[in-house]
């Protein structure tokens, strides 16, 4: 665990790095591509956050590591959500925010990121998220 001099910060850095490593391992990316796993996490989180109603978006953020919560809320305007997105709209949103080509396309990226996040988010919360998404988008949610 990195020593930041403050236990809460060291813990969140460690938990965030483990989350990013989960994405990297799924793709076989070396640590040098950490910016790609970060950008993928950011793009998926922002698309999901903006698709959910405000209360559900806040509940999704609660169990995330503190550092990831900051990334999640970056640039958020709760007065402009939920943005109605179906599956293709959602995937296009992620595609626009993730500037890299990945094997098997953006849908696999979304599934990979959400799978990595599933270690931090309780199953009951995933059920709530699925209940707030259009049926054609629930297939990418764990």
N, C-alpha and C positions, 0 to 999 in steps of 0.2 A: 504494500500500500504506500502511495507517495506521502511524504511527510510535508505538509503545508504549514505546520506549526499550530494548526487548529484542527482538532479531531473531526468536527463536523465537515470541514472542507476536505480533509483527507479522505473521509468516507465517501463523500459524494463524487470526488474525482475517481476513486477506485471503482465505485459502482458504475459510473458513466463509462469508464474505460472497459469494464467487463461487458457492458451492453454493446459498445462499439466493436469489441473483439468478437462477439457473437455474430454480428453482421459480416465482419471480415472473414471469419472461419467458414461461414456458409458459402462464401464466394472464393475462398482460397486466396484472399488478398493479403499481401504482406503489411506489416504495421506502417510502412511508408505510404500506404494508401488510406491512412486514417481519415484524411479529408473527404474521401469518397463515402466512407461509412457515416461520417458526421453529416455530410450533405444529404445522404439518403435518409437518415433518421430525421433530419430537419424537414425535408420535403414531405415525408409521410405524416409526421406529427402535425404539421401546419395544415395539410389537406384534411386530415381527420378532424382536427380541432375546429376548423371552419365549417365543416359539414354538420357538426353536432350542435344541438341547442346549448345555450350558455351553461345551464346547470350541469348537463351531462359532460360538457367539455371540462368544467372545473373538477368534476368527480374523477374524470380520467387522469387529470394532472396530479391529484393528491398523492397517490402512491409512488410517483416517479422520483428518481433521485433528484435532489435539490438542483443540481446543475442542469439536468435535463428539463426540469420544470421551467427554469429560466429560458432555455431554448424554446420550449413549447409556447410560452406566453409572449415571446419576442414578436413585436409588431401586431399583436392581436387587438382588434377593435370589436368588443362584444356587441356593440350596437349594430354590427353588420353581419351577424350570423343568426341562424344557420344559412349557409349558401347551399342552395339546392343543387346537388350533384348526383348524377347517376354514375354507374360504373365507368363508362368511357370518359365522362367529365372529370371524375376523380383521378383516373389514371393519367389523363392529359395534364391535369394540374400538377401531379407529381413529376411528370415528364418535363414540364416547363421549368420546374425548380431544381431538377437534378440534371446537371449538365454533362453526364457521362453515359457512355454506352455500357450496358451490362448484359451478360449472357441471359438469354430467355426473356429479355425485355423488362419493362417497368412493373408488370404485374408480379413477377417473381420478386422484384425488389420490395414491393409493398408487402408481400407475404413474408419475406425474410425479415424485414424490419419489425413487422407486427409479431412475428414469432419471437424475436429477440426481446421485444417489449413484454411478451406474455409472462416472462419470469418476474416481472415487477408489478403486474396488474392482476388482481384477483379475478377468478373465473366469473363471479357474479357481475363484475363490472363489464366484462366482455359481453355478457348477455344483455346488459343495459345498452351497450353501444350498438350491438346488432339490432336491438329493438328500435333504435333511432335512425337506422340507415335504410335506404331502399333495398328491396329484396335482391336486386341484381348486384349490389355491392357487398352484401353480407358474406359472399363466398370467399372474400379475401381476408375476412376477420377471423382470428383463431376461435 
